[in-house]
Protein backbone atom coordinates (compact mmCIF):
# COMPACT_ATOMS: atom_id res chain seq x y z
CA UNK A 1 0.00 0.00 0.00
CA UNK A 2 1.63 3.26 -1.13
CA UNK A 3 1.20 6.69 0.46
CA UNK A 4 -1.37 7.79 -2.09
CA UNK A 5 -3.64 4.83 -1.30
CA UNK A 6 -3.19 5.36 2.44
CA UNK A 7 -4.19 9.02 2.15
CA UNK A 8 -7.18 8.01 0.02
CA UNK A 9 -8.53 5.64 2.69
CA UNK A 10 -7.76 8.07 5.52
CA UNK A 11 -9.49 10.99 3.78
CA UNK A 12 -12.61 8.92 3.17
CA UNK A 13 -12.46 7.90 6.82
CA UNK A 14 -12.38 11.57 7.81
CA UNK A 15 -15.36 12.25 5.57
CA UNK A 16 -17.33 9.36 7.07
CA UNK A 17 -16.47 10.65 10.53
CA UNK A 18 -17.80 14.14 9.69
CA UNK A 19 -21.00 12.79 8.12
CA UNK A 20 -23.69 12.77 10.86
CA UNK A 21 -25.41 9.89 9.09
CA UNK A 22 -22.52 7.59 9.95
CA UNK A 23 -22.91 7.72 13.72
CA UNK A 24 -21.83 10.76 15.69
CA UNK A 25 -25.27 12.39 15.78
CA UNK A 26 -26.80 9.14 17.00
CA UNK A 27 -24.05 8.94 19.63
CA UNK A 28 -24.86 12.45 20.84
CA UNK A 29 -28.55 11.61 21.17
CA UNK A 30 -27.70 8.53 23.26
CA UNK A 31 -25.39 10.57 25.51
CA UNK A 32 -28.12 13.19 25.98
CA UNK A 33 -30.72 10.54 26.73
CA UNK A 34 -28.50 8.83 29.30
CA UNK A 35 -26.96 12.13 30.50
CA UNK A 36 -23.54 10.52 30.29
CA UNK A 37 -20.46 11.73 28.41
CA UNK A 38 -18.99 8.22 28.51
CA UNK A 39 -21.85 6.99 26.31
CA UNK A 40 -20.33 8.96 23.44
CA UNK A 41 -17.21 6.81 23.50
CA UNK A 42 -18.89 3.54 24.47
CA UNK A 43 -21.51 3.79 21.72
CA UNK A 44 -18.82 4.38 19.09
CA UNK A 45 -17.34 0.90 19.57
CA UNK A 46 -20.27 -1.06 18.03
CA UNK A 47 -20.79 1.78 15.51
CA UNK A 48 -17.19 1.43 14.29
CA UNK A 49 -17.42 -2.37 14.20
CA UNK A 50 -20.65 -2.23 12.17
CA UNK A 51 -19.03 0.20 9.75
CA UNK A 52 -15.98 -2.03 9.38
CA UNK A 53 -18.18 -5.10 8.84
CA UNK A 54 -20.08 -3.38 6.02
CA UNK A 55 -16.85 -2.34 4.30
CA UNK A 56 -15.41 -5.84 4.68
CA UNK A 57 -18.46 -7.47 3.08
CA UNK A 58 -18.30 -5.09 0.10
CA UNK A 59 -14.57 -5.57 -0.47
CA UNK A 60 -14.95 -9.34 -0.04
CA UNK A 61 -17.53 -9.36 -2.86
CA UNK A 62 -15.09 -7.34 -4.96
CA UNK A 63 -12.40 -9.88 -4.05
CA UNK A 64 -14.58 -12.82 -5.18
CA UNK A 65 -15.50 -11.21 -8.48
CA UNK A 66 -11.86 -10.32 -9.17
CA UNK A 67 -10.95 -13.96 -8.58
CA UNK A 68 -13.21 -15.20 -11.39
CA UNK A 69 -13.18 -12.43 -13.99
CA UNK A 70 -10.49 -10.24 -15.48
CA UNK A 71 -9.41 -7.02 -13.81
CA UNK A 72 -10.77 -5.03 -16.76
CA UNK A 73 -14.21 -6.62 -16.41
CA UNK A 74 -14.16 -6.10 -12.65
CA UNK A 75 -13.42 -2.40 -13.15
CA UNK A 76 -16.32 -2.07 -15.57
CA UNK A 77 -18.73 -3.87 -13.22
CA UNK A 78 -17.87 -1.84 -10.13
CA UNK A 79 -17.52 1.40 -12.07
CA UNK A 80 -21.10 0.97 -13.28
CA UNK A 81 -22.24 0.00 -9.77
CA UNK A 82 -20.66 3.14 -8.29
CA UNK A 83 -22.16 5.45 -10.91
CA UNK A 84 -25.56 3.74 -10.75
CA UNK A 85 -25.71 3.76 -6.96
CA UNK A 86 -24.57 7.39 -6.84
CA UNK A 87 -27.28 8.39 -9.31
CA UNK A 88 -29.86 6.40 -7.32
CA UNK A 89 -28.88 8.15 -4.08
CA UNK A 90 -28.95 11.51 -5.84
CA UNK A 91 -32.48 11.02 -7.19
CA UNK A 92 -33.99 9.16 -4.24
CA UNK A 93 -35.54 11.30 -1.56
CA UNK A 94 -35.12 10.26 2.03
CA UNK A 95 -32.67 7.79 3.52
CA UNK A 96 -32.45 4.86 5.88
CA UNK A 97 -33.40 6.08 9.34
CA UNK A 98 -33.85 3.24 11.82
CA UNK A 99 -33.58 4.20 15.48
CA UNK A 100 -35.06 3.14 18.79
CA UNK A 101 -35.10 5.01 22.09
CA UNK A 102 -33.35 2.22 24.01
CA UNK A 103 -30.65 0.60 21.91
CA UNK A 104 -28.28 -2.24 22.72
CA UNK A 105 -24.73 -2.61 21.43
CA UNK A 106 -26.01 -5.07 18.85
CA UNK A 107 -28.65 -2.55 17.76
CA UNK A 108 -25.88 0.01 17.23
CA UNK A 109 -23.77 -2.51 15.34
CA UNK A 110 -26.67 -3.45 13.07
CA UNK A 111 -27.71 0.18 12.58
CA UNK A 112 -24.15 1.16 11.60
CA UNK A 113 -23.83 -1.83 9.26
CA UNK A 114 -27.09 -0.95 7.51
CA UNK A 115 -26.31 2.77 7.34
CA UNK A 116 -22.86 2.20 5.82
CA UNK A 117 -24.29 -0.34 3.38
CA UNK A 118 -27.24 1.83 2.35
CA UNK A 119 -24.93 4.81 1.78
CA UNK A 120 -22.57 2.73 -0.37
CA UNK A 121 -19.64 3.41 1.96
CA UNK A 122 -17.74 0.29 0.94
CA UNK A 123 -18.27 0.99 -2.76
CA UNK A 124 -16.42 4.29 -2.48
CA UNK A 125 -13.30 2.49 -1.24
CA UNK A 126 -13.02 0.37 -4.38
CA UNK A 127 -11.10 3.00 -6.41
CA UNK A 128 -8.37 2.62 -3.80
CA UNK A 129 -8.09 -1.03 -4.78
CA UNK A 130 -7.92 -0.13 -8.46
CA UNK A 131 -4.69 -2.06 -8.95
CA UNK A 132 -3.36 -3.06 -12.33
CA UNK A 133 -1.53 -6.32 -12.85
CA UNK A 134 -1.86 -10.07 -12.79
CA UNK A 135 -1.60 -10.30 -9.01
CA UNK A 136 -4.56 -8.17 -8.02
CA UNK A 137 -5.86 -10.82 -5.59
CA UNK A 138 -2.45 -11.18 -3.97
CA UNK A 139 -2.42 -7.38 -3.64
CA UNK A 140 -5.85 -7.29 -1.97
CA UNK A 141 -5.02 -10.08 0.44
CA UNK A 142 -1.92 -8.33 1.73
CA UNK A 143 -3.17 -4.81 2.35
CA UNK A 144 -6.96 -4.85 1.93
CA UNK A 145 -7.92 -5.37 5.57
CA UNK A 146 -5.18 -3.02 6.78
CA UNK A 147 -6.65 -0.30 4.55
CA UNK A 148 -10.13 -0.90 5.99
CA UNK A 149 -8.81 -0.70 9.56
CA UNK A 150 -6.97 2.57 8.84
CA UNK A 151 -10.12 3.98 7.26
CA UNK A 152 -12.34 2.93 10.18
CA UNK A 153 -9.92 4.31 12.78
CA UNK A 154 -9.89 7.68 11.01
CA UNK A 155 -13.69 7.66 10.93
CA UNK A 156 -13.86 6.65 14.61
CA UNK A 157 -11.51 9.38 15.87
CA UNK A 158 -13.20 12.19 13.93
CA UNK A 159 -16.69 10.98 14.84
CA UNK A 160 -15.89 10.80 18.57
CA UNK A 161 -14.29 14.27 18.54
CA UNK A 162 -17.33 15.75 16.80
CA UNK A 163 -19.80 13.99 19.09
CA UNK A 164 -17.94 15.13 22.21
CA UNK A 165 -17.65 18.70 20.92
CA UNK A 166 -21.33 18.95 20.01
CA UNK A 167 -22.43 17.39 23.30
CA UNK A 168 -20.15 19.47 25.54
CA UNK A 169 -19.49 22.72 23.72
CA UNK A 170 -21.64 23.52 20.70
CA UNK A 171 -24.98 21.91 21.41
CA UNK A 172 -27.56 20.66 18.96
CA UNK A 173 -28.93 24.12 18.15
CA UNK A 174 -26.11 24.84 15.69
CA UNK A 175 -27.10 21.79 13.65
CA UNK A 176 -30.48 23.34 12.96
CA UNK A 177 -28.91 26.54 11.61
CA UNK A 178 -25.98 25.09 9.65
CA UNK A 179 -27.05 21.69 8.35
CA UNK A 180 -25.21 20.25 5.37
CA UNK A 181 -26.83 17.72 3.04
CA UNK A 182 -24.16 15.02 3.13
CA UNK A 183 -26.32 12.66 1.08
CA UNK A 184 -25.93 14.89 -1.98
CA UNK A 185 -22.17 15.19 -1.46
CA UNK A 186 -21.88 11.43 -1.05
CA UNK A 187 -23.86 10.80 -4.24
CA UNK A 188 -21.49 12.93 -6.29
CA UNK A 189 -18.46 11.29 -4.65
CA UNK A 190 -19.80 7.86 -5.64
CA UNK A 191 -20.31 8.95 -9.25
CA UNK A 192 -16.85 10.53 -9.43
CA UNK A 193 -15.36 7.34 -7.96
CA UNK A 194 -17.01 5.29 -10.70
CA UNK A 195 -15.65 7.60 -13.39
CA UNK A 196 -12.20 7.36 -11.79
CA UNK A 197 -12.26 3.57 -12.15
CA UNK A 198 -13.11 3.88 -15.85
CA UNK A 199 -10.49 6.44 -16.81
CA UNK A 200 -7.56 5.83 -14.45
C-alpha positions as CSV (number, residue, x, y, z in Angstrom):
1,X,0.0,0.0,0.0
2,X,1.6,3.3,-1.1
3,X,1.2,6.7,0.5
4,X,-1.4,7.8,-2.1
5,X,-3.6,4.8,-1.3
6,X,-3.2,5.4,2.4
7,X,-4.2,9.0,2.2
8,X,-7.2,8.0,0.0
9,X,-8.5,5.6,2.7
10,X,-7.8,8.1,5.5
11,X,-9.5,11.0,3.8
12,X,-12.6,8.9,3.2
13,X,-12.5,7.9,6.8
14,X,-12.4,11.6,7.8
15,X,-15.4,12.3,5.6
16,X,-17.3,9.4,7.1
17,X,-16.5,10.7,10.5
18,X,-17.8,14.1,9.7
19,X,-21.0,12.8,8.1
20,X,-23.7,12.8,10.9
21,X,-25.4,9.9,9.1
22,X,-22.5,7.6,9.9
23,X,-22.9,7.7,13.7
24,X,-21.8,10.8,15.7
25,X,-25.3,12.4,15.8
26,X,-26.8,9.1,17.0
27,X,-24.1,8.9,19.6
28,X,-24.9,12.5,20.8
29,X,-28.5,11.6,21.2
30,X,-27.7,8.5,23.3
31,X,-25.4,10.6,25.5
32,X,-28.1,13.2,26.0
33,X,-30.7,10.5,26.7
34,X,-28.5,8.8,29.3
35,X,-27.0,12.1,30.5
36,X,-23.5,10.5,30.3
37,X,-20.5,11.7,28.4
38,X,-19.0,8.2,28.5
39,X,-21.9,7.0,26.3
40,X,-20.3,9.0,23.4
41,X,-17.2,6.8,23.5
42,X,-18.9,3.5,24.5
43,X,-21.5,3.8,21.7
44,X,-18.8,4.4,19.1
45,X,-17.3,0.9,19.6
46,X,-20.3,-1.1,18.0
47,X,-20.8,1.8,15.5
48,X,-17.2,1.4,14.3
49,X,-17.4,-2.4,14.2
50,X,-20.6,-2.2,12.2
51,X,-19.0,0.2,9.7
52,X,-16.0,-2.0,9.4
53,X,-18.2,-5.1,8.8
54,X,-20.1,-3.4,6.0
55,X,-16.8,-2.3,4.3
56,X,-15.4,-5.8,4.7
57,X,-18.5,-7.5,3.1
58,X,-18.3,-5.1,0.1
59,X,-14.6,-5.6,-0.5
60,X,-15.0,-9.3,0.0
61,X,-17.5,-9.4,-2.9
62,X,-15.1,-7.3,-5.0
63,X,-12.4,-9.9,-4.0
64,X,-14.6,-12.8,-5.2
65,X,-15.5,-11.2,-8.5
66,X,-11.9,-10.3,-9.2
67,X,-10.9,-14.0,-8.6
68,X,-13.2,-15.2,-11.4
69,X,-13.2,-12.4,-14.0
70,X,-10.5,-10.2,-15.5
71,X,-9.4,-7.0,-13.8
72,X,-10.8,-5.0,-16.8
73,X,-14.2,-6.6,-16.4
74,X,-14.2,-6.1,-12.7
75,X,-13.4,-2.4,-13.1
76,X,-16.3,-2.1,-15.6
77,X,-18.7,-3.9,-13.2
78,X,-17.9,-1.8,-10.1
79,X,-17.5,1.4,-12.1
80,X,-21.1,1.0,-13.3
81,X,-22.2,0.0,-9.8
82,X,-20.7,3.1,-8.3
83,X,-22.2,5.4,-10.9
84,X,-25.6,3.7,-10.8
85,X,-25.7,3.8,-7.0
86,X,-24.6,7.4,-6.8
87,X,-27.3,8.4,-9.3
88,X,-29.9,6.4,-7.3
89,X,-28.9,8.1,-4.1
90,X,-29.0,11.5,-5.8
91,X,-32.5,11.0,-7.2
92,X,-34.0,9.2,-4.2
93,X,-35.5,11.3,-1.6
94,X,-35.1,10.3,2.0
95,X,-32.7,7.8,3.5
96,X,-32.5,4.9,5.9
97,X,-33.4,6.1,9.3
98,X,-33.9,3.2,11.8
99,X,-33.6,4.2,15.5
100,X,-35.1,3.1,18.8
101,X,-35.1,5.0,22.1
102,X,-33.3,2.2,24.0
103,X,-30.7,0.6,21.9
104,X,-28.3,-2.2,22.7
105,X,-24.7,-2.6,21.4
106,X,-26.0,-5.1,18.8
107,X,-28.6,-2.5,17.8
108,X,-25.9,0.0,17.2
109,X,-23.8,-2.5,15.3
110,X,-26.7,-3.5,13.1
111,X,-27.7,0.2,12.6
112,X,-24.1,1.2,11.6
113,X,-23.8,-1.8,9.3
114,X,-27.1,-0.9,7.5
115,X,-26.3,2.8,7.3
116,X,-22.9,2.2,5.8
117,X,-24.3,-0.3,3.4
118,X,-27.2,1.8,2.4
119,X,-24.9,4.8,1.8
120,X,-22.6,2.7,-0.4
121,X,-19.6,3.4,2.0
122,X,-17.7,0.3,0.9
123,X,-18.3,1.0,-2.8
124,X,-16.4,4.3,-2.5
125,X,-13.3,2.5,-1.2
126,X,-13.0,0.4,-4.4
127,X,-11.1,3.0,-6.4
128,X,-8.4,2.6,-3.8
129,X,-8.1,-1.0,-4.8
130,X,-7.9,-0.1,-8.5
131,X,-4.7,-2.1,-8.9
132,X,-3.4,-3.1,-12.3
133,X,-1.5,-6.3,-12.9
134,X,-1.9,-10.1,-12.8
135,X,-1.6,-10.3,-9.0
136,X,-4.6,-8.2,-8.0
137,X,-5.9,-10.8,-5.6
138,X,-2.5,-11.2,-4.0
139,X,-2.4,-7.4,-3.6
140,X,-5.8,-7.3,-2.0
141,X,-5.0,-10.1,0.4
142,X,-1.9,-8.3,1.7
143,X,-3.2,-4.8,2.3
144,X,-7.0,-4.8,1.9
145,X,-7.9,-5.4,5.6
146,X,-5.2,-3.0,6.8
147,X,-6.6,-0.3,4.5
148,X,-10.1,-0.9,6.0
149,X,-8.8,-0.7,9.6
150,X,-7.0,2.6,8.8
151,X,-10.1,4.0,7.3
152,X,-12.3,2.9,10.2
153,X,-9.9,4.3,12.8
154,X,-9.9,7.7,11.0
155,X,-13.7,7.7,10.9
156,X,-13.9,6.7,14.6
157,X,-11.5,9.4,15.9
158,X,-13.2,12.2,13.9
159,X,-16.7,11.0,14.8
160,X,-15.9,10.8,18.6
161,X,-14.3,14.3,18.5
162,X,-17.3,15.8,16.8
163,X,-19.8,14.0,19.1
164,X,-17.9,15.1,22.2
165,X,-17.7,18.7,20.9
166,X,-21.3,18.9,20.0
167,X,-22.4,17.4,23.3
168,X,-20.1,19.5,25.5
169,X,-19.5,22.7,23.7
170,X,-21.6,23.5,20.7
171,X,-25.0,21.9,21.4
172,X,-27.6,20.7,19.0
173,X,-28.9,24.1,18.1
174,X,-26.1,24.8,15.7
175,X,-27.1,21.8,13.6
176,X,-30.5,23.3,13.0
177,X,-28.9,26.5,11.6
178,X,-26.0,25.1,9.6
179,X,-27.1,21.7,8.3
180,X,-25.2,20.3,5.4
181,X,-26.8,17.7,3.0
182,X,-24.2,15.0,3.1
183,X,-26.3,12.7,1.1
184,X,-25.9,14.9,-2.0
185,X,-22.2,15.2,-1.5
186,X,-21.9,11.4,-1.0
187,X,-23.9,10.8,-4.2
188,X,-21.5,12.9,-6.3
189,X,-18.5,11.3,-4.6
190,X,-19.8,7.9,-5.6
191,X,-20.3,9.0,-9.3
192,X,-16.8,10.5,-9.4
193,X,-15.4,7.3,-8.0
194,X,-17.0,5.3,-10.7
195,X,-15.6,7.6,-13.4
196,X,-12.2,7.4,-11.8
197,X,-12.3,3.6,-12.2
198,X,-13.1,3.9,-15.8
199,X,-10.5,6.4,-16.8
200,X,-7.6,5.8,-14.5
